[in-house]
Amino acid sequence: MDEQEARSILSLYRAGDASIEDARLEEAVRKAEADPALARWWNEEQELDRIIASKLAGTHVPAGLKERVS
């Protein structure tokens, strides 16, 4: 697995997502653990995911939005 493939796989992972149990993910995680630059990138990626999730969780959804969009 090269670095680009590892990044593609790791970018799909969301912290706390217990549904992801995949040999390719495990291989990508091992690669990140062995590669400091890839590990830094993944830490930054996970932090960005946490920030976005936090912002979305705090966003007010207008009443009736689902009906208006459907």
PDB file of N, CA, C and O in Angstrom:
ATOM      1  N   MET A   1       0.854  -1.167   0.000  1.00  0.00           N
ATOM      2  CA  MET A   1       0.000   0.000   0.000  1.00  0.00           C
ATOM      3  C   MET A   1       0.903   1.234   0.000  1.00  0.00           C
ATOM      4  O   MET A   1       1.804   1.355   0.831  1.00  0.00           O
ATOM      5  N   ASP A   2       0.655   2.141  -0.932  1.00  0.00           N
ATOM      6  CA  ASP A   2       1.440   3.373  -0.947  1.00  0.00           C
ATOM      7  C   ASP A   2       0.746   4.440  -0.084  1.00  0.00           C
ATOM      8  O   ASP A   2      -0.360   4.232   0.415  1.00  0.00           O
ATOM      9  N   GLU A   3       1.419   5.577   0.076  1.00  0.00           N
ATOM     10  CA  GLU A   3       0.901   6.636   0.953  1.00  0.00           C
ATOM     11  C   GLU A   3      -0.435   7.184   0.450  1.00  0.00           C
ATOM     12  O   GLU A   3      -1.335   7.437   1.251  1.00  0.00           O
ATOM     13  N   GLN A   4      -0.571   7.366  -0.838  1.00  0.00           N
ATOM     14  CA  GLN A   4      -1.819   7.907  -1.391  1.00  0.00           C
ATOM     15  C   GLN A   4      -2.996   6.982  -1.108  1.00  0.00           C
ATOM     16  O   GLN A   4      -4.081   7.443  -0.753  1.00  0.00           O
ATOM     17  N   GLU A   5      -2.784   5.685  -1.265  1.00  0.00           N
ATOM     18  CA  GLU A   5      -3.854   4.722  -0.986  1.00  0.00           C
ATOM     19  C   GLU A   5      -4.195   4.732   0.495  1.00  0.00           C
ATOM     20  O   GLU A   5      -5.368   4.662   0.862  1.00  0.00           O
ATOM     21  N   ALA A   6      -3.183   4.818   1.348  1.00  0.00           N
ATOM     22  CA  ALA A   6      -3.417   4.882   2.794  1.00  0.00           C
ATOM     23  C   ALA A   6      -4.228   6.128   3.142  1.00  0.00           C
ATOM     24  O   ALA A   6      -5.163   6.055   3.939  1.00  0.00           O
ATOM     25  N   ARG A   7      -3.880   7.267   2.553  1.00  0.00           N
ATOM     26  CA  ARG A   7      -4.634   8.504   2.806  1.00  0.00           C
ATOM     27  C   ARG A   7      -6.090   8.361   2.373  1.00  0.00           C
ATOM     28  O   ARG A   7      -6.994   8.809   3.078  1.00  0.00           O
ATOM     29  N   SER A   8      -6.318   7.747   1.234  1.00  0.00           N
ATOM     30  CA  SER A   8      -7.689   7.559   0.748  1.00  0.00           C
ATOM     31  C   SER A   8      -8.505   6.724   1.727  1.00  0.00           C
ATOM     32  O   SER A   8      -9.659   7.039   2.018  1.00  0.00           O
ATOM     33  N   ILE A   9      -7.906   5.678   2.220  1.00  0.00           N
ATOM     34  CA  ILE A   9      -8.602   4.796   3.158  1.00  0.00           C
ATOM     35  C   ILE A   9      -8.812   5.498   4.487  1.00  0.00           C
ATOM     36  O   ILE A   9      -9.915   5.463   5.033  1.00  0.00           O
ATOM     37  N   LEU A  10      -7.773   6.138   5.019  1.00  0.00           N
ATOM     38  CA  LEU A  10      -7.873   6.809   6.311  1.00  0.00           C
ATOM     39  C   LEU A  10      -8.843   7.986   6.273  1.00  0.00           C
ATOM     40  O   LEU A  10      -9.472   8.297   7.285  1.00  0.00           O
ATOM     41  N   SER A  11      -8.972   8.637   5.134  1.00  0.00           N
ATOM     42  CA  SER A  11      -9.868   9.792   5.043  1.00  0.00           C
ATOM     43  C   SER A  11     -11.333   9.389   5.186  1.00  0.00           C
ATOM     44  O   SER A  11     -12.177  10.229   5.498  1.00  0.00           O
ATOM     45  N   LEU A  12     -11.642   8.114   4.963  1.00  0.00           N
ATOM     46  CA  LEU A  12     -13.014   7.628   5.107  1.00  0.00           C
ATOM     47  C   LEU A  12     -13.364   7.289   6.552  1.00  0.00           C
ATOM     48  O   LEU A  12     -14.541   7.195   6.900  1.00  0.00           O
ATOM     49  N   TYR A  13     -12.356   7.106   7.387  1.00  0.00           N
ATOM     50  CA  TYR A  13     -12.575   6.704   8.768  1.00  0.00           C
ATOM     51  C   TYR A  13     -13.049   7.873   9.616  1.00  0.00           C
ATOM     52  O   TYR A  13     -12.519   8.978   9.494  1.00  0.00           O
ATOM     53  N   ARG A  14     -14.034   7.650  10.469  1.00  0.00           N
ATOM     54  CA  ARG A  14     -14.496   8.641  11.425  1.00  0.00           C
ATOM     55  C   ARG A  14     -14.269   8.072  12.819  1.00  0.00           C
ATOM     56  O   ARG A  14     -14.699   6.958  13.117  1.00  0.00           O
ATOM     57  N   ALA A  15     -13.602   8.828  13.662  1.00  0.00           N
ATOM     58  CA  ALA A  15     -13.296   8.368  15.021  1.00  0.00           C
ATOM     59  C   ALA A  15     -14.565   7.885  15.705  1.00  0.00           C
ATOM     60  O   ALA A  15     -15.614   8.525  15.625  1.00  0.00           O
ATOM     61  N   GLY A  16     -14.454   6.766  16.367  1.00  0.00           N
ATOM     62  CA  GLY A  16     -15.594   6.208  17.077  1.00  0.00           C
ATOM     63  C   GLY A  16     -16.517   5.382  16.209  1.00  0.00           C
ATOM     64  O   GLY A  16     -17.522   4.867  16.699  1.00  0.00           O
ATOM     65  N   ASP A  17     -16.205   5.245  14.945  1.00  0.00           N
ATOM     66  CA  ASP A  17     -17.040   4.459  14.039  1.00  0.00           C
ATOM     67  C   ASP A  17     -16.667   2.988  14.186  1.00  0.00           C
ATOM     68  O   ASP A  17     -15.767   2.488  13.511  1.00  0.00           O
ATOM     69  N   ALA A  18     -17.366   2.316  15.069  1.00  0.00           N
ATOM     70  CA  ALA A  18     -17.057   0.918  15.362  1.00  0.00           C
ATOM     71  C   ALA A  18     -17.458  -0.008  14.216  1.00  0.00           C
ATOM     72  O   ALA A  18     -17.067  -1.176  14.197  1.00  0.00           O
ATOM     73  N   SER A  19     -18.229   0.502  13.265  1.00  0.00           N
ATOM     74  CA  SER A  19     -18.686  -0.353  12.168  1.00  0.00           C
ATOM     75  C   SER A  19     -17.575  -0.634  11.163  1.00  0.00           C
ATOM     76  O   SER A  19     -17.713  -1.512  10.311  1.00  0.00           O
ATOM     77  N   ILE A  20     -16.490   0.098  11.261  1.00  0.00           N
ATOM     78  CA  ILE A  20     -15.397  -0.089  10.301  1.00  0.00           C
ATOM     79  C   ILE A  20     -14.381  -1.069  10.873  1.00  0.00           C
ATOM     80  O   ILE A  20     -13.586  -0.723  11.748  1.00  0.00           O
ATOM     81  N   GLU A  21     -14.420  -2.265  10.377  1.00  0.00           N
ATOM     82  CA  GLU A  21     -13.422  -3.277  10.719  1.00  0.00           C
ATOM     83  C   GLU A  21     -13.007  -3.897   9.398  1.00  0.00           C
ATOM     84  O   GLU A  21     -13.676  -4.777   8.857  1.00  0.00           O
ATOM     85  N   ASP A  22     -11.917  -3.424   8.915  1.00  0.00           N
ATOM     86  CA  ASP A  22     -11.517  -3.794   7.578  1.00  0.00           C
ATOM     87  C   ASP A  22     -10.009  -4.006   7.569  1.00  0.00           C
ATOM     88  O   ASP A  22      -9.265  -3.236   8.177  1.00  0.00           O
ATOM     89  N   ALA A  23      -9.564  -5.040   6.884  1.00  0.00           N
ATOM     90  CA  ALA A  23      -8.131  -5.332   6.810  1.00  0.00           C
ATOM     91  C   ALA A  23      -7.369  -4.190   6.144  1.00  0.00           C
ATOM     92  O   ALA A  23      -6.236  -3.897   6.525  1.00  0.00           O
ATOM     93  N   ARG A  24      -7.983  -3.541   5.147  1.00  0.00           N
ATOM     94  CA  ARG A  24      -7.318  -2.428   4.470  1.00  0.00           C
ATOM     95  C   ARG A  24      -7.147  -1.246   5.418  1.00  0.00           C
ATOM     96  O   ARG A  24      -6.113  -0.580   5.402  1.00  0.00           O
ATOM     97  N   LEU A  25      -8.165  -0.984   6.247  1.00  0.00           N
ATOM     98  CA  LEU A  25      -8.065   0.087   7.233  1.00  0.00           C
ATOM     99  C   LEU A  25      -6.963  -0.229   8.235  1.00  0.00           C
ATOM    100  O   LEU A  25      -6.156   0.637   8.573  1.00  0.00           O
ATOM    101  N   GLU A  26      -6.932  -1.455   8.702  1.00  0.00           N
ATOM    102  CA  GLU A  26      -5.883  -1.853   9.652  1.00  0.00           C
ATOM    103  C   GLU A  26      -4.495  -1.669   9.039  1.00  0.00           C
ATOM    104  O   GLU A  26      -3.573  -1.214   9.715  1.00  0.00           O
ATOM    105  N   GLU A  27      -4.347  -2.017   7.778  1.00  0.00           N
ATOM    106  CA  GLU A  27      -3.068  -1.848   7.099  1.00  0.00           C
ATOM    107  C   GLU A  27      -2.714  -0.363   6.981  1.00  0.00           C
ATOM    108  O   GLU A  27      -1.563   0.022   7.183  1.00  0.00           O
ATOM    109  N   ALA A  28      -3.700   0.461   6.655  1.00  0.00           N
ATOM    110  CA  ALA A  28      -3.468   1.901   6.540  1.00  0.00           C
ATOM    111  C   ALA A  28      -3.092   2.503   7.891  1.00  0.00           C
ATOM    112  O   ALA A  28      -2.226   3.375   7.960  1.00  0.00           O
ATOM    113  N   VAL A  29      -3.730   2.048   8.953  1.00  0.00           N
ATOM    114  CA  VAL A  29      -3.404   2.535  10.304  1.00  0.00           C
ATOM    115  C   VAL A  29      -1.971   2.150  10.667  1.00  0.00           C
ATOM    116  O   VAL A  29      -1.226   2.966  11.208  1.00  0.00           O
ATOM    117  N   ARG A  30      -1.590   0.921  10.373  1.00  0.00           N
ATOM    118  CA  ARG A  30      -0.210   0.495  10.645  1.00  0.00           C
ATOM    119  C   ARG A  30       0.788   1.345   9.855  1.00  0.00           C
ATOM    120  O   ARG A  30       1.850   1.702  10.366  1.00  0.00           O
ATOM    121  N   LYS A  31       0.441   1.663   8.618  1.00  0.00           N
ATOM    122  CA  LYS A  31       1.320   2.501   7.799  1.00  0.00           C
ATOM    123  C   LYS A  31       1.445   3.891   8.420  1.00  0.00           C
ATOM    124  O   LYS A  31       2.538   4.454   8.465  1.00  0.00           O
ATOM    125  N   ALA A  32       0.335   4.444   8.896  1.00  0.00           N
ATOM    126  CA  ALA A  32       0.366   5.762   9.536  1.00  0.00           C
ATOM    127  C   ALA A  32       1.186   5.731  10.826  1.00  0.00           C
ATOM    128  O   ALA A  32       1.888   6.692  11.142  1.00  0.00           O
ATOM    129  N   GLU A  33       1.099   4.646  11.553  1.00  0.00           N
ATOM    130  CA  GLU A  33       1.880   4.519  12.791  1.00  0.00           C
ATOM    131  C   GLU A  33       3.378   4.464  12.503  1.00  0.00           C
ATOM    132  O   GLU A  33       4.189   4.873  13.335  1.00  0.00           O
ATOM    133  N   ALA A  34       3.740   3.964  11.336  1.00  0.00           N
ATOM    134  CA  ALA A  34       5.151   3.828  10.978  1.00  0.00           C
ATOM    135  C   ALA A  34       5.703   5.021  10.208  1.00  0.00           C
ATOM    136  O   ALA A  34       6.915   5.136  10.029  1.00  0.00           O
ATOM    137  N   ASP A  35       4.829   5.903   9.754  1.00  0.00           N
ATOM    138  CA  ASP A  35       5.237   7.040   8.915  1.00  0.00           C
ATOM    139  C   ASP A  35       4.840   8.342   9.608  1.00  0.00           C
ATOM    140  O   ASP A  35       3.660   8.690   9.618  1.00  0.00           O
ATOM    141  N   PRO A  36       5.798   9.070  10.188  1.00  0.00           N
ATOM    142  CA  PRO A  36       5.478  10.296  10.940  1.00  0.00           C
ATOM    143  C   PRO A  36       4.708  11.342  10.130  1.00  0.00           C
ATOM    144  O   PRO A  36       3.808  11.992  10.663  1.00  0.00           O
ATOM    145  N   ALA A  37       5.048  11.511   8.856  1.00  0.00           N
ATOM    146  CA  ALA A  37       4.346  12.506   8.035  1.00  0.00           C
ATOM    147  C   ALA A  37       2.889  12.098   7.808  1.00  0.00           C
ATOM    148  O   ALA A  37       1.987  12.932   7.886  1.00  0.00           O
ATOM    149  N   LEU A  38       2.667  10.827   7.530  1.00  0.00           N
ATOM    150  CA  LEU A  38       1.310  10.321   7.340  1.00  0.00           C
ATOM    151  C   LEU A  38       0.540  10.401   8.649  1.00  0.00           C
ATOM    152  O   LEU A  38      -0.645  10.737   8.644  1.00  0.00           O
ATOM    153  N   ALA A  39       1.183  10.102   9.761  1.00  0.00           N
ATOM    154  CA  ALA A  39       0.533  10.194  11.075  1.00  0.00           C
ATOM    155  C   ALA A  39       0.095  11.628  11.366  1.00  0.00           C
ATOM    156  O   ALA A  39      -1.010  11.847  11.861  1.00  0.00           O
ATOM    157  N   ARG A  40       0.953  12.607  11.062  1.00  0.00           N
ATOM    158  CA  ARG A  40       0.592  14.022  11.264  1.00  0.00           C
ATOM    159  C   ARG A  40      -0.611  14.400  10.412  1.00  0.00           C
ATOM    160  O   ARG A  40      -1.548  15.043  10.885  1.00  0.00           O
ATOM    161  N   TRP A  41      -0.570  13.990   9.141  1.00  0.00           N
ATOM    162  CA  TRP A  41      -1.690  14.279   8.246  1.00  0.00           C
ATOM    163  C   TRP A  41      -2.980  13.684   8.787  1.00  0.00           C
ATOM    164  O   TRP A  41      -4.016  14.349   8.788  1.00  0.00           O
ATOM    165  N   TRP A  42      -2.928  12.433   9.250  1.00  0.00           N
ATOM    166  CA  TRP A  42      -4.139  11.769   9.740  1.00  0.00           C
ATOM    167  C   TRP A  42      -4.651  12.438  11.008  1.00  0.00           C
ATOM    168  O   TRP A  42      -5.861  12.588  11.178  1.00  0.00           O
ATOM    169  N   ASN A  43      -3.755  12.842  11.896  1.00  0.00           N
ATOM    170  CA  ASN A  43      -4.182  13.562  13.106  1.00  0.00           C
ATOM    171  C   ASN A  43      -4.883  14.869  12.736  1.00  0.00           C
ATOM    172  O   ASN A  43      -5.907  15.217  13.324  1.00  0.00           O
ATOM    173  N   GLU A  44      -4.332  15.586  11.769  1.00  0.00           N
ATOM    174  CA  GLU A  44      -4.961  16.829  11.315  1.00  0.00           C
ATOM    175  C   GLU A  44      -6.316  16.556  10.672  1.00  0.00           C
ATOM    176  O   GLU A  44      -7.267  17.309  10.882  1.00  0.00           O
ATOM    177  N   GLU A  45      -6.407  15.498   9.900  1.00  0.00           N
ATOM    178  CA  GLU A  45      -7.662  15.101   9.249  1.00  0.00           C
ATOM    179  C   GLU A  45      -8.724  14.767  10.296  1.00  0.00           C
ATOM    180  O   GLU A  45      -9.877  15.180  10.166  1.00  0.00           O
ATOM    181  N   GLN A  46      -8.337  14.022  11.330  1.00  0.00           N
ATOM    182  CA  GLN A  46      -9.286  13.659  12.378  1.00  0.00           C
ATOM    183  C   GLN A  46      -9.724  14.892  13.173  1.00  0.00           C
ATOM    184  O   GLN A  46     -10.890  14.994  13.554  1.00  0.00           O
ATOM    185  N   GLU A  47      -8.809  15.823  13.425  1.00  0.00           N
ATOM    186  CA  GLU A  47      -9.161  17.048  14.133  1.00  0.00           C
ATOM    187  C   GLU A  47     -10.156  17.868  13.315  1.00  0.00           C
ATOM    188  O   GLU A  47     -11.120  18.399  13.865  1.00  0.00           O
ATOM    189  N   LEU A  48      -9.930  17.973  12.015  1.00  0.00           N
ATOM    190  CA  LEU A  48     -10.863  18.681  11.145  1.00  0.00           C
ATOM    191  C   LEU A  48     -12.237  18.012  11.177  1.00  0.00           C
ATOM    192  O   LEU A  48     -13.255  18.703  11.224  1.00  0.00           O
ATOM    193  N   ASP A  49     -12.280  16.686  11.152  1.00  0.00           N
ATOM    194  CA  ASP A  49     -13.552  15.964  11.244  1.00  0.00           C
ATOM    195  C   ASP A  49     -14.261  16.281  12.551  1.00  0.00           C
ATOM    196  O   ASP A  49     -15.477  16.471  12.566  1.00  0.00           O
ATOM    197  N   ARG A  50     -13.502  16.341  13.667  1.00  0.00           N
ATOM    198  CA  ARG A  50     -14.107  16.654  14.968  1.00  0.00           C
ATOM    199  C   ARG A  50     -14.682  18.074  14.973  1.00  0.00           C
ATOM    200  O   ARG A  50     -15.770  18.304  15.501  1.00  0.00           O
ATOM    201  N   ILE A  51     -13.955  19.014  14.390  1.00  0.00           N
ATOM    202  CA  ILE A  51     -14.419  20.403  14.339  1.00  0.00           C
ATOM    203  C   ILE A  51     -15.700  20.508  13.518  1.00  0.00           C
ATOM    204  O   ILE A  51     -16.663  21.147  13.942  1.00  0.00           O
ATOM    205  N   ILE A  52     -15.710  19.886  12.351  1.00  0.00           N
ATOM    206  CA  ILE A  52     -16.899  19.928  11.494  1.00  0.00           C
ATOM    207  C   ILE A  52     -18.085  19.278  12.192  1.00  0.00           C
ATOM    208  O   ILE A  52     -19.188  19.823  12.168  1.00  0.00           O
ATOM    209  N   ALA A  53     -17.873  18.118  12.815  1.00  0.00           N
ATOM    210  CA  ALA A  53     -18.958  17.426  13.515  1.00  0.00           C
ATOM    211  C   ALA A  53     -19.506  18.292  14.649  1.00  0.00           C
ATOM    212  O   ALA A  53     -20.716  18.350  14.865  1.00  0.00           O
ATOM    213  N   SER A  54     -18.613  18.958  15.363  1.00  0.00           N
ATOM    214  CA  SER A  54     -19.033  19.831  16.458  1.00  0.00           C
ATOM    215  C   SER A  54     -19.873  20.990  15.939  1.00  0.00           C
ATOM    216  O   SER A  54     -20.907  21.321  16.519  1.00  0.00           O
ATOM    217  N   LYS A  55     -19.432  21.602  14.856  1.00  0.00           N
ATOM    218  CA  LYS A  55     -20.178  22.720  14.266  1.00  0.00           C
ATOM    219  C   LYS A  55     -21.546  22.260  13.765  1.00  0.00           C
ATOM    220  O   LYS A  55     -22.543  22.953  13.963  1.00  0.00           O
ATOM    221  N   LEU A  56     -21.597  21.116  13.129  1.00  0.00           N
ATOM    222  CA  LEU A  56     -22.878  20.603  12.633  1.00  0.00           C
ATOM    223  C   LEU A  56     -23.823  20.265  13.773  1.00  0.00           C
ATOM    224  O   LEU A  56     -25.027  20.507  13.684  1.00  0.00           O
ATOM    225  N   ALA A  57     -23.275  19.704  14.848  1.00  0.00           N
ATOM    226  CA  ALA A  57     -24.107  19.340  15.994  1.00  0.00           C
ATOM    227  C   ALA A  57     -24.713  20.579  16.649  1.00  0.00           C
ATOM    228  O   ALA A  57     -25.797  20.508  17.227  1.00  0.00           O
ATOM    229  N   GLY A  58     -24.028  21.700  16.562  1.00  0.00           N
ATOM    230  CA  GLY A  58     -24.515  22.925  17.178  1.00  0.00           C
ATOM    231  C   GLY A  58     -25.359  23.789  16.257  1.00  0.00           C
ATOM    232  O   GLY A  58     -25.764  24.887  16.639  1.00  0.00           O
ATOM    233  N   THR A  59     -25.626  23.312  15.060  1.00  0.00           N
ATOM    234  CA  THR A  59     -26.396  24.084  14.087  1.00  0.00           C
ATOM    235  C   THR A  59     -27.883  23.850  14.279  1.00  0.00           C
ATOM    236  O   THR A  59     -28.337  22.708  14.357  1.00  0.00           O
ATOM    237  N   HIS A  60     -28.635  24.934  14.353  1.00  0.00           N
ATOM    238  CA  HIS A  60     -30.085  24.835  14.483  1.00  0.00           C
ATOM    239  C   HIS A  60     -30.691  24.507  13.120  1.00  0.00           C
ATOM    240  O   HIS A  60     -30.386  25.154  12.118  1.00  0.00           O
ATOM    241  N   VAL A  61     -31.533  23.515  13.100  1.00  0.00           N
ATOM    242  CA  VAL A  61     -32.235  23.133  11.873  1.00  0.00           C
ATOM    243  C   VAL A  61     -33.628  23.750  11.935  1.00  0.00           C
ATOM    244  O   VAL A  61     -34.388  23.465  12.860  1.00  0.00           O
ATOM    245  N   PRO A  62     -33.969  24.587  10.967  1.00  0.00           N
ATOM    246  CA  PRO A  62     -35.285  25.233  10.979  1.00  0.00           C
ATOM    247  C   PRO A  62     -36.429  24.212  10.955  1.00  0.00           C
ATOM    248  O   PRO A  62     -36.342  23.179  10.291  1.00  0.00           O
ATOM    249  N   ALA A  63     -37.479  24.518  11.678  1.00  0.00           N
ATOM    250  CA  ALA A  63     -38.653  23.647  11.701  1.00  0.00           C
ATOM    251  C   ALA A  63     -39.206  23.508  10.289  1.00  0.00           C
ATOM    252  O   ALA A  63     -39.314  24.491   9.557  1.00  0.00           O
ATOM    253  N   GLY A  64     -39.550  22.300   9.918  1.00  0.00           N
ATOM    254  CA  GLY A  64     -40.161  22.041   8.625  1.00  0.00           C
ATOM    255  C   GLY A  64     -39.196  21.979   7.459  1.00  0.00           C
ATOM    256  O   GLY A  64     -39.623  21.879   6.309  1.00  0.00           O
ATOM    257  N   LEU A  65     -37.900  22.036   7.734  1.00  0.00           N
ATOM    258  CA  LEU A  65     -36.919  22.026   6.650  1.00  0.00           C
ATOM    259  C   LEU A  65     -37.015  20.752   5.807  1.00  0.00           C
ATOM    260  O   LEU A  65     -36.963  20.807   4.578  1.00  0.00           O
ATOM    261  N   LYS A  66     -37.153  19.621   6.469  1.00  0.00           N
ATOM    262  CA  LYS A  66     -37.217  18.348   5.731  1.00  0.00           C
ATOM    263  C   LYS A  66     -38.393  18.345   4.762  1.00  0.00           C
ATOM    264  O   LYS A  66     -38.250  17.894   3.626  1.00  0.00           O
ATOM    265  N   GLU A  67     -39.526  18.829   5.180  1.00  0.00           N
ATOM    266  CA  GLU A  67     -40.710  18.852   4.329  1.00  0.00           C
ATOM    267  C   GLU A  67     -40.508  19.825   3.157  1.00  0.00           C
ATOM    268  O   GLU A  67     -40.952  19.554   2.041  1.00  0.00           O
ATOM    269  N   ARG A  68     -39.839  20.952   3.413  1.00  0.00           N
ATOM    270  CA  ARG A  68     -39.627  21.927   2.357  1.00  0.00           C
ATOM    271  C   ARG A  68     -38.635  21.425   1.313  1.00  0.00           C
ATOM    272  O   ARG A  68     -38.730  21.794   0.142  1.00  0.00           O
ATOM    273  N   VAL A  69     -37.684  20.586   1.726  1.00  0.00           N
ATOM    274  CA  VAL A  69     -36.662  20.085   0.822  1.00  0.00           C
ATOM    275  C   VAL A  69     -37.168  18.880   0.028  1.00  0.00           C
ATOM    276  O   VAL A  69     -36.785  18.684  -1.126  1.00  0.00           O
ATOM    277  N   SER A  70     -38.012  18.092   0.642  1.00  0.00           N
ATOM    278  CA  SER A  70     -38.509  16.857  -0.008  1.00  0.00           C
ATOM    279  C   SER A  70     -39.369  17.114  -1.190  1.00  0.00           C
ATOM    280  O   SER A  70     -39.847  16.171  -1.822  1.00  0.00           O
TER     281      SER A  70
END
